[in-house]
Amino acid sequence: MTPPDAPFEAYSLDQLRTRTSIKWRMFSPDVLPLWVAEMDAVPVPSVVAALESALESGDLGYAPIDDAYAGSFAAVAVRRWGWTVDVSATVLAADVLAGVRESLLAATEPGDAILLPTPVYHPLVDMPSAIGRRLVTCPLTDEGRLDLAAIEAGLADPSVRALLLCSPHNPTGVVHTAAELSAIAALAAERDVTVVVDEIHALLVPEGTTFVPWLSVSPHGVAVTSASKAYNMAAIKAAIVVAGEGSRDLLERMPEIMRWGASNIGIIAHRAAWDGGDAWIDAVNANIRANVAYLSELLAEHLPEVVYRGQQSTYLAWLDCRALGLGDDPAEVFREKGRVALNPGHEFGPGGEGFVRLNLATSRAVLAEAVTRMAATLA
C-alpha cells in the first residue's frame, strides 16, 4: 500500500461513518465531526504491515524494556531535525499525558505552581490540579505566539517551579522559533524552573517551517513525545520521555511502574511509523498545507468575519469567531444549529473564549459542507 497524494481524500463520508472511534460515535450521524484530533486519513502502510505481522505471529505479550523504541525515535529526530537524542536519557510512558504527568510530579512538590501559556491543549490546563499543583496561566500574543514578557512575569512568582509548554502549540498551530525557546530557557535557568514540553505534534510541520526541539537549545528540562498523533494512531499508545543532560535526575525520580505503561503492540506500531513512514508523513503535511489554503478560501467566501491566520503546524485550525456575536461558546451554536461539531475555545483556558478549534484533516468535500453549515447558522 502506498499513500495517496492526498491522504484525506481516501475515504468517503459513508466509509468514515463506519469507524467506531469517539470522533464518529460521540454525536448523531447528522453531525459532521471536526473536533477531536483524529485524521480522516489512510493508515501508514508500514504500520499496517507491522501490525498484521504481529497479529499473525501472536506477538501480543508485554513490552520489552530496552532501547528499541528510543532508537527509532532518535533516528527520525536526526533525519527530520538534525537533533541527536541520547537514548540513555529516555524512559517509556503509556502516552504523552502520562509522561507529562510524571515529569511534572518529579519536578515539583505538592502545592507548587506550574506556569502554562494559554489557550492551550485542554488536558494540560487540567493537569496541575489533577496532580495537586496550582495552575498559573499567562497569555499568548494576539498572533497566538508565546509572550516572553508574560512568561517572565509568570516566572517571577517564587511558587512557580515548572513551566509547561506545548510545542508546536495546540491550538494556535504556532511553531516556536529557536530564538523564542532560547529566551525561555534563559529565563527558566535564571529562576531554576524546570521546563516540560509536550512535542507530540513535532512531525506535523509542513515544508517551509522548521520545528526546533526544546532539548536542541537547552540541556535542561524534559521533552515528551509519541508517534501516535502524527501517524494517526491514538488507539495504539506508547510515548517517550527525553531528559536533557542537566535534568537526568528527573528520570530517576519517576516510578518504575511508569515504564510498563506502553504496550508492545504500540511500540511495534510506533517504530514501524518512525522507521518507514517518511513518505506518508510528507503526503499528510502536503495535504494539511493544501487544506489550510482551502479552508481560508471557504471562510473568506462564507464567513468573512471569522479571523483565521492559518497555521504553521498541526491539522487543527484556530478560528476567532468573536465578531459573529455568538458569545463565549460559538461551538455550541455551530453544533446545535449547523450540525457541525468543533472544539469550544473556552476549554483551552483563558483567552479561548469566542474561539473554536476545527480539525481540517478531512476531505475538501467535508470542509466545504462544514463551512456552509456554519455560515447557515447566522442566516
C-alpha positions in Angstrom: 0.0 0.0 0.0 1.3 3.4 -0.9 0.0 6.7 0.5 -2.2 8.7 -1.9 -1.2 12.2 -2.9 -4.0 13.4 -0.7 -4.4 11.1 2.3 -7.5 12.9 3.5 -9.3 12.1 0.2 -9.0 8.3 0.6 -12.4 7.6 2.2 -16.0 8.8 1.6 -18.1 10.2 4.4 -20.1 7.0 4.4 -17.0 4.9 4.8 -15.8 7.1 7.6 -19.1 6.8 9.5 -18.4 3.0 9.9 -15.5 3.8 12.2 -16.1 3.2 15.9 -13.8 5.8 17.4 -15.1 8.6 19.6 -14.8 11.1 16.8 -17.6 9.2 14.9 -19.7 8.0 17.8 -19.9 11.0 20.1 -22.6 12.7 18.1 -25.5 11.6 16.0 -24.9 10.7 12.3 -26.3 14.1 11.0 -23.4 15.9 12.7 -20.1 16.5 10.9 -17.4 15.7 13.5 -14.5 18.2 13.0 -13.5 18.2 16.7 -11.2 15.6 18.3 -7.7 15.3 16.8 -8.1 12.2 14.6 -7.4 12.3 10.9 -9.7 11.0 8.2 -6.6 9.5 6.6 -5.4 6.2 5.0 -3.2 4.4 7.5 0.6 4.3 7.3 1.5 1.3 5.1 4.5 0.3 7.2 2.3 0.3 10.3 -0.4 -1.9 8.7 2.3 -4.4 7.7 3.9 -4.5 11.2 0.5 -4.9 12.9 -0.5 -7.7 10.5 2.8 -9.5 11.2 2.4 -9.1 15.0 -1.2 -10.4 14.9 -0.4 -13.3 12.6 2.6 -14.4 14.8 0.7 -13.8 18.1 3.3 -11.2 19.2 0.9 -9.7 21.8 2.8 -10.0 25.0 4.3 -7.5 27.4 6.5 -4.7 26.0 10.3 -5.1 26.4 12.3 -2.7 28.5 15.0 -1.9 26.0 16.2 1.0 23.8 14.5 -0.1 20.6 11.7 2.4 20.8 14.1 5.2 21.8 16.4 4.2 18.9 13.6 4.5 16.3 12.7 7.9 17.7 16.4 9.0 17.7 16.7 8.1 14.1 13.7 10.1 12.9 14.9 13.1 15.1 18.2 13.1 13.3 16.6 12.8 9.8 14.0 15.5 10.4 15.6 18.0 12.8 19.3 17.2 13.0 18.8 16.5 16.7 20.9 13.8 18.4 18.9 12.1 21.1 20.8 10.3 23.9 18.8 7.1 24.2 20.2 6.5 27.7 18.4 9.6 28.9 14.9 8.3 27.9 12.1 6.4 29.5 8.9 4.8 28.1 5.5 6.0 29.1 1.9 4.9 28.3 1.2 8.1 26.4 2.3 11.7 26.3 -0.1 12.9 29.0 1.3 10.1 31.3 4.8 11.3 30.5 4.0 14.9 31.2 2.3 14.0 34.4 5.2 12.0 35.8 7.7 14.7 34.6 5.8 17.4 36.5 5.5 15.2 39.6 9.3 14.7 39.5 10.0 18.4 39.1 7.6 19.8 41.7 6.3 19.3 45.2 2.6 19.4 46.3 1.4 22.9 46.4 4.0 24.2 43.9 2.7 26.2 40.9 3.0 25.3 37.2 3.1 28.1 34.7 1.1 27.4 31.5 0.7 29.8 28.5 -3.0 29.7 27.3 -5.1 29.0 25.4 -3.5 25.5 25.1 -4.4 21.8 24.7 -7.1 21.4 27.4 -5.8 18.3 29.2 -2.7 20.4 30.0 -5.0 23.0 31.6 -6.4 20.3 33.9 -3.1 18.7 34.7 -1.8 20.8 37.6 -4.9 20.4 39.8 -5.1 16.7 39.0 -1.6 16.2 40.5 -2.0 18.5 43.5 -0.3 21.5 42.0 -1.5 25.1 41.4 -2.1 26.4 37.9 -0.8 29.8 36.9 -1.6 30.9 33.4 -0.1 33.6 31.2 -1.5 34.8 27.8 -0.2 34.3 24.3 0.3 37.2 22.0 -2.5 38.3 19.7 -0.8 36.3 17.0 -1.0 33.1 19.1 2.7 33.1 19.9 4.5 32.8 23.2 4.6 36.1 25.0 8.1 36.3 26.5 7.2 39.3 28.7 4.2 37.4 30.1 6.2 34.3 30.7 8.9 36.3 32.5 6.2 37.9 34.7 4.8 34.5 35.5 8.2 33.0 36.4 8.7 35.9 38.9 6.2 34.1 41.1 8.5 32.1 43.5 5.9 29.3 43.9 6.2 28.5 40.1 8.6 25.5 39.9 7.8 24.3 36.4 6.9 25.8 33.0 4.7 23.6 30.8 4.9 24.2 27.0 3.2 22.8 24.0 5.5 22.7 21.0 4.3 23.1 18.3 1.5 24.9 20.1 -2.0 23.4 20.1 -4.5 25.0 19.3 -2.8 28.0 17.5 -0.6 25.9 15.3 2.5 28.1 16.0 6.0 26.7 15.7 8.2 28.2 18.3 11.5 29.6 17.0 15.0 28.8 18.3 15.2 32.4 19.5 11.9 32.2 21.4 12.9 28.9 23.0 16.4 30.1 23.9 15.0 33.2 25.6 12.6 31.0 27.6 15.5 28.6 28.5 17.5 31.6 29.9 14.5 32.8 31.9 13.9 29.3 33.3 17.5 28.8 34.2 17.6 32.2 36.0 14.7 31.1 38.1 15.7 27.4 38.5 12.4 26.4 36.9 12.0 23.0 35.1 10.6 23.2 31.6 8.4 20.3 30.5 7.5 20.3 26.8 4.8 18.3 25.0 6.2 17.8 21.5 3.6 15.3 20.2 2.9 17.5 17.0 6.5 17.9 16.1 6.3 15.9 12.8 3.2 17.7 11.7 5.1 20.7 10.3 4.8 21.2 6.6 7.8 22.1 4.4 8.8 25.8 4.8 8.7 25.8 8.6 11.3 24.3 10.9 10.5 22.6 14.1 13.0 23.2 16.9 13.2 20.5 19.6 13.4 22.0 23.1 16.5 19.9 24.0 18.3 21.1 21.0 18.5 24.6 22.5 18.7 23.7 26.2 20.4 21.0 28.2 17.8 21.4 30.9 14.2 20.1 31.0 12.2 17.3 29.6 10.5 16.7 26.3 7.7 14.2 25.9 6.5 12.8 22.5 5.0 9.9 20.6 4.3 8.7 17.1 0.6 8.5 17.9 -0.5 12.0 16.8 1.5 12.5 13.7 0.7 9.0 12.4 -2.9 8.9 13.5 -2.6 6.1 16.0 -4.4 7.3 19.1 -5.7 3.8 19.6 -2.2 2.3 19.8 -0.5 4.0 22.7 3.1 4.5 23.7 5.4 7.5 24.3 8.9 8.6 25.3 10.2 11.0 27.8 13.6 12.5 27.0 15.6 14.4 29.6 18.3 17.0 28.9 21.8 16.3 30.1 21.2 18.6 33.1 17.9 17.0 34.1 18.6 13.3 34.1 17.8 13.2 37.8 14.2 13.7 36.9 14.1 10.3 35.3 15.4 8.7 38.4 12.5 10.2 40.4 9.9 8.6 38.1 8.3 5.4 39.3 9.4 2.1 37.9 5.8 1.2 37.1 5.7 4.1 34.6 8.0 2.1 32.3 5.4 -0.6 32.0 2.6 1.6 30.6 3.4 1.3 26.9 2.0 -1.7 25.2 4.1 -3.9 23.0 1.7 -3.5 20.1 2.0 0.2 20.5 5.8 0.0 20.4 5.7 -2.2 17.3 3.4 0.2 15.5 5.2 3.4 16.5 8.6 2.0 15.5 7.1 1.0 12.1 5.8 4.5 11.6 9.1 6.2 12.6 11.2 3.7 10.6 9.1 3.5 7.4 6.6 6.4 7.4 8.5 9.2 5.9 6.6 9.2 2.6 3.3 9.0 4.4 4.0 12.0 6.7 5.3 14.0 3.8 2.0 13.4 2.0 0.0 14.3 5.1 1.8 17.5 5.6 1.3 18.5 2.0 -2.4 17.7 2.4 -2.5 19.8 5.5 -1.0 22.8 3.7 -3.5 22.4 0.9 -6.4 22.2 3.3 -5.2 25.3 5.2 -5.4 27.3 2.0 -8.7 25.8 1.0 -10.2 26.5 4.5 -9.0 30.1 4.2 -10.8 30.4 0.9 -14.0 28.9 2.3 -14.1 31.2 5.3 -13.3 34.3 3.2 -16.3 33.4 1.0 -18.8 32.2 3.6 -17.7 33.6 7.0 -15.6 36.6 6.3 -15.9 37.9 9.8 -14.1 34.8 11.2 -10.4 35.5 11.7 -8.2 32.6 10.7 -4.4 33.2 10.5 -3.7 29.8 9.1 -1.2 27.7 11.0 2.4 26.6 10.7 1.8 23.2 12.1 -0.8 20.6 13.2 -4.1 20.0 11.4 -6.1 22.0 13.9 -7.4 25.4 12.8 -7.9 28.0 15.5 -10.9 30.3 14.4 -11.6 33.6 16.1 -15.4 33.9 16.0 -15.8 36.8 18.4 -17.1 39.1 15.6 -20.0 36.8 14.9 -21.8 37.7 18.2 -22.2 34.1 19.3 -20.9 34.6 22.8 -18.1 32.7 24.6 -19.1 29.3 23.1 -19.8 29.6 19.3 -19.1 25.9 19.0 -22.4 25.2 20.8 -24.3 27.2 18.2 -22.5 25.6 15.3 -23.3 22.2 16.7 -26.9 22.7 17.6 -27.9 24.8 14.6 -25.4 23.8 11.9 -24.8 20.2 13.0 -21.0 20.7 12.9 -19.0 19.5 16.0 -16.0 21.7 16.8 -14.0 22.1 20.0 -15.1 25.1 22.2 -12.3 27.6 22.6 -13.0 28.3 26.2 -12.0 24.7 27.1 -8.4 25.7 26.2 -8.1 28.0 29.1 -8.1 31.8 29.5 -8.0 33.6 26.1 -10.0 30.9 24.3 -13.4 32.4 24.8 -15.2 33.1 21.5 -12.9 30.8 19.5 -13.4 27.3 18.1 -10.9 24.6 17.0 -11.6 22.9 13.7 -10.0 19.7 12.6 -9.1 20.1 8.9 -7.6 16.7 8.4 -10.5 15.7 6.3 -11.7 15.8 2.7 -12.3 19.1 0.8 -16.0 18.0 0.4 -16.4 17.7 4.2 -14.7 21.0 4.8 -16.9 22.7 2.3 -20.0 21.2 3.8 -19.0 22.2 7.3 -18.3 25.8 6.5 -21.5 26.1 4.5 -23.4 24.7 7.5 -21.6 27.0 9.9 -22.5 30.0 7.7 -26.1 29.0 7.6 -26.4 29.3 11.4 -26.1 33.0 11.0 -28.9 33.4 8.5 
